[in-house]
């Protein structure tokens, strides 16, 4: 970015009065994406019973609800200025409706899998539209309004989760899935008559190639690597094929753009990986991790996610004044400290102290995602929809590929080490008897509990293993503290960098 870019003022984009009805349509569309997430999470166990699915099959269905998001958000970002935002939203609407119908009338695994795949495509398409649209509508307050927009995600989690829970355990799961049609129909009606703005990049006359140059070969390498390795895991591609595809795409992208990418953008992409692990990676496990402690309070562990989501929903409406005082980087640094403290407290807390720790964790993660998007939108307007949505897409796929996986790996390693230590201290042989499954993951080799052998153990040994495993679940959160601390280091370094250059400033483009 040049100094002239920073000095330029946005013309008609800045002065035109935003269409708030369009903003509300974007908000409801984002609520729909979180409805799809929470409703499937609620009904997943019921599908296992209804269709006699294994845990592996249920895990595959849950996984396909995440990674197609990254593919659709990146692909649509490449073409969205050509086909138009409304066309993309119509595609998302078709995805949400068809997914609901396919899922409601499912007869087995594959219909559930395909239905979940389609809803993930729709969710990614919605994000590919709403992020750049809102950034274009509010060019001088991008971080503020992206935070307000993304209050829709936790708001949808809370609303959809409570609606599904209030329907009662005896209600057929099909009725719970059908709830997604409520916000779907609403945003379809709301957006049909709206006129979508041209992206600020297009208004400023920034070429398509210049947009790609902001990402560059290194940016392409990062996002393509995660997508290809995820697809390779799904379709059992060889390592050689994965590397070949990544190398080909990266080289072609580099040759065409003749750019390695904006250094700051590359740094922000890399920071997005621990950020997504801290927020979405932890959220994907938090119910399971906190089940033992919450059970002691007589509460379902799922209420931890609902509670922290409610905190996020409320606070994201107040991001504007905070950002105005301390800048996006200052807010992200403070959130990193609070999130680290909250996770550390959750790893030790019991009883009512869990609620205090969850409150602190909820406060910490509140502004992470939308403020990072706002930071990218403010510093890289030339990147248009692409830089903004690659950041969100990378975060989502990193949460699924890295975040959720590393938390599971940490738990297995902790169980392994803790049972071995118990054996040494008590002269028992529980480890050699039940920790017998040798496994390999992208994070390394490990030994896991053999559940079939454990099921045949004595009641005393089962209780011992259960207690050790419950401690390991909370201990996993202690390791995750390292991610927000690393983010804190990065944000402080960036704050010092910008201070040396006169302070943080948003980059604006002059409309032609």
C-alpha positions in Angstrom: 0.0 0.0 0.0 1.2 3.5 -0.8 1.1 6.7 1.1 -1.1 8.1 -1.6 -3.7 5.4 -1.1 -3.9 6.3 2.6 -4.4 10.0 1.8 -7.1 9.4 -0.8 -10.7 9.8 0.2 -13.6 7.6 -0.8 -15.9 9.5 -3.1 -19.5 8.5 -3.6 -19.0 5.3 -1.6 -18.3 7.2 1.5 -21.0 9.8 1.1 -23.8 7.7 -0.2 -26.4 6.8 2.4 -26.2 3.0 3.1 -29.2 0.9 2.3 -30.0 -0.4 5.8 -32.6 -2.9 4.4 -29.8 -4.5 2.5 -27.7 -4.7 5.7 -30.6 -6.3 7.6 -30.9 -8.9 4.7 -27.2 -9.7 5.0 -27.6 -10.0 8.8 -30.5 -12.5 8.5 -28.6 -14.4 5.8 -25.7 -14.8 8.3 -28.1 -15.9 11.0 -29.2 -18.7 8.6 -25.6 -20.0 8.4 -25.4 -20.4 12.2 -28.9 -22.0 12.2 -27.6 -24.7 9.9 -24.6 -25.2 12.2 -26.4 -25.5 15.5 -29.4 -27.5 14.2 -27.2 -30.1 12.7 -25.1 -30.3 15.9 -28.3 -30.8 17.9 -29.7 -33.5 15.6 -26.5 -35.4 14.8 -26.9 -37.9 17.7 -30.5 -38.5 16.7 -29.3 -39.4 13.1 -27.0 -42.0 14.6 -30.0 -43.8 16.2 -32.5 -43.2 13.3 -30.2 -44.4 10.6 -27.9 -46.8 12.5 -24.8 -44.7 11.8 -21.4 -45.3 13.3 -19.4 -42.6 15.1 -17.1 -42.4 12.1 -20.0 -41.7 9.8 -21.4 -39.1 12.1 -17.9 -37.5 12.2 -17.8 -37.4 8.4 -21.2 -35.7 8.3 -20.1 -33.1 10.8 -16.8 -32.5 8.9 -18.5 -32.0 5.6 -20.4 -29.1 7.2 -17.1 -27.1 7.5 -14.6 -27.6 4.6 -16.9 -26.9 1.6 -17.5 -23.5 3.2 -13.8 -22.5 2.5 -14.0 -23.8 -1.1 -17.2 -21.8 -2.0 -16.1 -18.6 -0.2 -12.8 -18.6 -2.1 -14.2 -19.6 -5.5 -17.1 -17.1 -5.4 -14.7 -14.4 -4.3 -12.8 -14.9 -7.6 -15.9 -14.4 -9.7 -18.4 -12.5 -7.6 -17.7 -9.2 -9.1 -18.4 -10.7 -12.5 -21.6 -12.5 -11.8 -22.9 -10.0 -9.2 -23.8 -10.3 -5.5 -27.5 -11.0 -6.1 -26.8 -14.0 -8.3 -24.5 -15.4 -5.6 -27.2 -14.9 -3.0 -29.8 -16.6 -5.1 -27.4 -19.6 -5.3 -27.0 -19.5 -1.5 -30.8 -19.4 -1.2 -31.2 -22.5 -3.4 -28.5 -24.3 -1.4 -30.2 -23.6 1.9 -33.7 -24.7 0.7 -32.6 -27.8 -1.2 -30.3 -28.8 1.7 -33.2 -28.6 4.1 -35.5 -30.6 1.9 -32.9 -33.2 1.1 -32.0 -33.6 4.8 -35.7 -33.7 6.0 -36.5 -36.5 3.6 -33.2 -38.4 4.0 -33.3 -42.1 4.0 -29.7 -42.8 5.0 -26.1 -41.7 5.2 -25.5 -40.3 1.7 -28.6 -38.1 1.7 -27.5 -36.6 5.0 -23.9 -36.2 3.8 -24.9 -34.5 0.6 -27.5 -32.3 2.3 -24.8 -31.1 4.8 -22.3 -30.6 1.9 -24.9 -28.4 0.1 -25.6 -26.3 3.2 -21.9 -25.7 3.7 -21.6 -24.4 0.1 -24.5 -22.1 0.8 -23.0 -20.8 4.0 -19.7 -20.1 2.3 -21.5 -18.2 -0.5 -23.4 -16.1 2.0 -20.1 -15.0 3.6 -18.5 -14.4 0.2 -21.3 -11.8 -0.4 -22.1 -10.2 3.0 -18.5 -9.4 4.0 -17.5 -7.3 1.0 -21.0 -5.8 0.7 -20.9 -4.5 4.2 -17.3 -3.3 3.9 -18.3 -1.4 0.7 -21.5 0.1 2.4 -19.5 1.4 5.3 -16.0 2.3 3.9 -15.1 4.5 6.9 -16.3 2.2 9.6 -15.6 -1.3 8.3 -14.5 -2.9 11.6 -17.5 -1.5 13.5 -20.1 -2.7 11.0 -18.4 -6.1 10.3 -18.6 -6.7 14.0 -22.3 -5.8 14.1 -22.8 -8.0 11.0 -21.1 -10.9 12.7 -23.2 -10.6 15.8 -25.6 -12.6 13.6 -23.5 -15.7 13.9 -23.7 -16.1 17.7 -27.2 -14.7 17.7 -28.2 -17.5 15.3 -26.5 -20.0 17.5 -28.4 -18.8 20.6 -31.8 -18.4 18.8 -31.6 -21.7 16.8 -30.3 -23.6 19.8 -32.9 -22.5 22.2 -35.7 -23.0 19.6 -34.5 -26.6 19.0 -34.1 -27.3 22.8 -37.6 -25.9 23.6 -39.1 -28.3 21.0 -38.3 -31.0 23.5 -36.5 -34.4 23.2 -39.6 -36.1 21.9 -39.9 -33.9 18.9 -38.9 -35.5 15.6 -35.6 -34.2 14.3 -37.1 -33.4 11.0 -39.0 -30.5 12.6 -35.8 -29.2 14.1 -34.0 -29.2 10.8 -37.0 -27.4 9.2 -36.3 -24.4 11.5 -33.6 -23.3 9.1 -36.3 -22.4 6.5 -37.5 -19.6 8.8 -34.4 -17.3 8.3 -33.9 -18.7 4.8 -37.2 -17.5 3.5 -36.8 -14.2 5.5 -33.5 -13.3 3.8 -34.7 -14.4 0.4 -37.7 -12.0 0.7 -35.6 -9.2 2.1 -32.9 -9.2 -0.5 -34.9 -9.9 -3.6 -35.8 -6.2 -4.2 -32.5 -4.8 -3.0 -29.8 -3.3 -5.2 -26.3 -4.5 -4.3 -23.5 -2.0 -4.6 -20.4 -2.4 -6.7 -17.4 -3.4 -4.6 -15.2 -0.5 -3.7 -12.4 -2.0 -5.7 -14.5 -2.0 -8.8 -15.7 1.6 -8.1 -12.1 2.7 -7.8 -11.0 1.1 -11.0 -8.6 -1.4 -9.4 -8.1 -4.2 -12.0 -8.8 -7.8 -11.4 -5.0 -8.6 -11.7 -4.2 -5.9 -9.0 -6.7 -7.6 -6.7 -4.9 -11.0 -7.2 -1.6 -9.3 -6.6 -2.6 -8.4 -3.1 -2.8 -12.1 -2.3 0.1 -13.2 -4.4 1.8 -16.5 -4.7 2.5 -16.9 -1.0 -1.1 -16.1 -0.1 -2.3 -18.6 -2.7 0.1 -21.2 -1.3 -1.4 -20.9 2.2 -5.0 -21.2 1.3 -4.6 -23.8 -1.5 -2.5 -26.0 0.8 -5.2 -26.2 3.4 -8.0 -26.8 0.9 -6.1 -29.4 -1.1 -4.9 -31.4 2.0 -8.5 -31.4 3.3 -9.8 -32.7 -0.1 -7.0 -35.2 -0.2 -8.1 -36.5 3.2 -11.7 -36.8 2.0 -10.9 -38.5 -1.3 -7.7 -40.4 -0.2 -5.4 -38.6 -2.5 -1.7 -39.5 -2.3 0.8 -37.0 -0.8 2.5 -36.7 -4.2 -0.8 -35.7 -5.8 -1.5 -33.2 -3.0 1.9 -31.5 -3.4 1.6 -31.6 -7.2 -1.7 -29.7 -7.2 -0.5 -27.2 -4.6 2.7 -26.5 -6.6 0.9 -26.2 -9.9 -1.8 -23.7 -8.6 0.8 -21.7 -6.7 3.2 -21.5 -9.6 0.5 -20.5 -12.1 -0.9 -17.9 -9.7 2.6 -16.5 -9.2 3.4 -16.4 -12.9 0.1 -14.6 -13.7 0.3 -12.0 -10.8 4.1 -11.6 -10.7 3.6 -11.0 -7.0 4.4 -12.8 -3.8 1.6 -11.0 -2.0 1.5 -8.1 0.4 3.7 -8.9 3.4 1.2 -7.7 6.0 -1.6 -9.6 4.4 0.5 -12.8 4.5 1.2 -12.2 8.2 -2.5 -11.7 8.9 -3.3 -14.9 7.1 -0.9 -16.8 9.3 -2.3 -15.2 12.5 -5.8 -16.3 11.4 -4.8 -19.9 11.9 -4.3 -19.7 15.7 -7.2 -17.3 15.9 -9.6 -19.8 14.3 -8.2 -22.5 16.6 -8.7 -20.4 19.7 -12.3 -19.6 18.7 -14.0 -22.1 16.4 -11.6 -25.0 17.2 -12.3 -24.7 20.9 -16.0 -24.2 20.3 -16.2 -27.4 18.3 -14.9 -29.3 21.4 -16.1 -27.2 24.3 -19.3 -29.2 24.9 -17.3 -32.5 25.1 -14.5 -30.9 27.1 -16.7 -29.4 29.7 -19.2 -32.3 30.0 -17.7 -33.8 33.2 -17.5 -30.5 35.0 -20.9 -29.3 33.9 -22.5 -32.6 34.8 -21.5 -32.0 38.4 -23.6 -28.8 38.3 -26.5 -30.7 36.8 -26.4 -28.8 33.5 -25.9 -29.9 29.9 -22.4 -28.9 28.7 -24.0 -27.4 25.6 -25.2 -24.4 27.6 -21.5 -23.2 27.8 -21.6 -22.7 24.0 -25.0 -21.0 24.2 -23.9 -18.8 27.1 -20.6 -17.6 25.5 -22.4 -17.1 22.1 -25.0 -14.8 23.9 -22.1 -12.7 25.3 -20.6 -12.4 21.8 -24.0 -11.4 20.3 -24.4 -8.5 22.7 -20.9 -7.2 22.8 -20.3 -7.1 19.0 -22.8 -4.3 18.7 -20.4 -2.1 20.8 -17.2 -2.7 18.8 -17.3 0.7 17.1 -16.5 2.9 20.1 -13.8 0.5 21.3 -12.1 0.4 17.9 -12.3 4.2 17.7 -10.3 4.5 20.9 -7.7 1.8 20.6 -7.6 0.7 16.9 -8.4 -2.9 15.6 -5.0 -4.1 16.6 -5.3 -2.8 20.1 -8.7 -4.5 20.5 -7.3 -7.8 19.1 -4.3 -7.6 21.5 -6.6 -7.1 24.5 -8.9 -9.9 23.4 -5.9 -12.2 23.2 -5.0 -11.6 26.8 -8.6 -12.1 28.0 -9.1 -15.3 25.9 -5.9 -16.8 27.2 -6.9 -16.1 30.8 -10.4 -17.5 30.2 -9.1 -20.7 28.6 -6.6 -21.2 31.5 -9.3 -20.7 34.1 -11.6 -23.2 32.3 -8.8 -25.8 32.4 -8.8 -25.6 36.2 -12.3 -24.4 37.3 -15.0 -26.5 38.9 -18.5 -25.7 40.2 -19.8 -22.2 39.7 -16.3 -20.9 38.9 -16.9 -22.5 35.5 -19.4 -19.8 34.7 -17.0 -17.1 35.6 -14.3 -18.7 33.5 -16.7 -19.1 30.6 -17.7 -15.5 30.8 -14.0 -14.4 30.6 -13.4 -16.7 27.6 -16.6 -15.4 25.9 -15.4 -11.8 26.4 -12.0 -12.7 24.9 -13.2 -14.4 21.7 -16.0 -11.9 21.0 -14.2 -9.6 18.7 -11.6 -11.9 17.2 -13.2 -12.9 13.9 -15.0 -9.8 12.7 -12.2 -7.5 13.8 -9.6 -9.5 11.8 -11.9 -9.2 8.8 -12.2 -5.5 9.5 -8.5 -5.1 9.7 -8.0 -6.8 6.3 -10.8 -4.8 4.7 -9.3 -1.5 6.0 -5.7 -2.2 5.0 -6.3 -4.0 1.7 -9.3 -2.5 -0.1 -7.5 -3.2 -3.4 -8.0 -6.9 -2.6 -11.7 -6.4 -2.8 -13.8 -9.5 -2.0 -10.8 -11.8 -2.4 -8.5 -10.7 0.4 -11.5 -10.4 2.8 -13.0 -13.7 2.1 -9.7 -15.7 1.8 -9.1 -14.6 5.4 -12.5 -15.9 6.5 -12.2 -19.1 4.4 -8.7 -19.8 5.8 -10.0 -19.4 9.3 -12.9 -21.8 8.8 -10.8 -24.5 7.2 -8.0 -24.0 9.7 -10.5 -24.5 12.5 -11.6 -27.8 11.0 -8.3 -29.2 9.7 -6.0 -27.9 12.5 -8.0 -26.5 15.4 -10.4 -29.4 16.0 -7.8 -32.0 15.2 -5.1 -30.7 17.5 -7.4 -30.5 20.4 -8.3 -34.2 19.9 -4.6 -35.1 19.6 -3.8 -33.2 22.8 -6.5 -35.1 24.7 -5.2 -38.5 23.5 -1.6 -37.6 24.3 -2.7 -36.4 27.8 -4.7 -39.6 28.5 -1.8 -41.7 27.4 0.7 -39.9 29.6 -1.6 -39.6 32.6 -2.5 -43.3 32.6 1.2 -44.2 32.3 2.0 -42.0 35.3 -0.9 -43.5 37.3 0.5 -47.0 36.6 3.9 -46.1 37.8 2.6 -44.5 41.0 0.2 -47.3 41.8 2.0 -50.3 40.4 -0.9 -51.1 38.0 -1.0 -52.2 34.4 -3.9 -50.2 33.0 -1.8 -48.6 30.3 -0.5 -51.8 28.8 -4.0 -53.3 29.0 -6.2 -50.6 27.5 -4.0 -48.0 25.8 -3.0 -50.3 23.0 -4.1 -48.7 19.7 -1.2 -47.1 17.8 -2.5 -44.2 15.7 -0.9 -41.7 13.3 -2.1 -38.2 12.6 -0.8 -35.1 10.9 0.4 -33.9 14.4 2.4 -37.1 15.1 2.0 -40.6 16.4 0.1 -41.5 19.5 -1.5 -44.3 21.5 -5.2 -44.3 22.2 -7.6 -46.1 24.4 -9.0 -49.3 23.0 -12.7 -48.7 23.7 -13.7 -52.4 23.1 -11.3 -53.6 25.8 -12.2 -50.8 28.2 -15.9 -51.8 27.9 -14.9 -55.2 29.4 -12.9 -53.8 32.3 -13.9 -53.9 35.9 -16.0 -51.1 37.3 -13.1 -49.9 39.4 -10.7 -49.7 36.4 -13.4 -48.0 34.2 -13.9 -45.4 36.9 -10.1 -44.8 37.1 -9.8 -44.3 33.4 -12.9 -42.1 33.2 -11.4 -39.8 35.9 -8.1 -39.6 34.1 -9.8 -38.9 30.8 -12.0 -36.2 32.3 -8.9 -34.5 33.7 -7.3 -34.7 30.3 -10.2 -33.0 28.6 -9.8 -29.9 30.7 -6.0 -30.1 30.5 -6.3 -29.8 26.7 -7.6 -26.3 27.2 -4.4 -25.4 29.0 -2.4 -26.2 26.0 -4.6 -24.0 23.7 -3.6 -21.0 25.8 -0.5 -20.9 23.8 -2.4 -19.8 20.7 -3.9 -16.5 22.0 -0.5 -15.8 23.6 1.2 -16.2 20.3 -1.5 -13.9 18.7 -0.8 -11.3 21.5 2.9 -11.3 20.5 2.0 -10.8 16.9 -0.5 -8.0 17.5 1.9 -6.1 19.8 4.6 -6.4 17.2 2.3 -5.0 14.6 1.2 -2.1 16.9 4.9 -1.2 17.4 5.4 -1.4 13.6 2.6 1.0 12.8 3.6 3.3 15.6 7.0 3.6 14.0 5.2 4.7 10.8 3.0 7.3 12.4 0.2 5.1 13.7 -2.4 2.7 12.3 -4.5 4.2 9.5 -7.2 2.6 7.3 -6.4 2.7 3.6 -9.2 4.2 1.4 -9.6 4.2 -2.4 -10.7 7.1 -4.5 -13.9 6.3 -6.5 -13.6 7.0 -10.2 
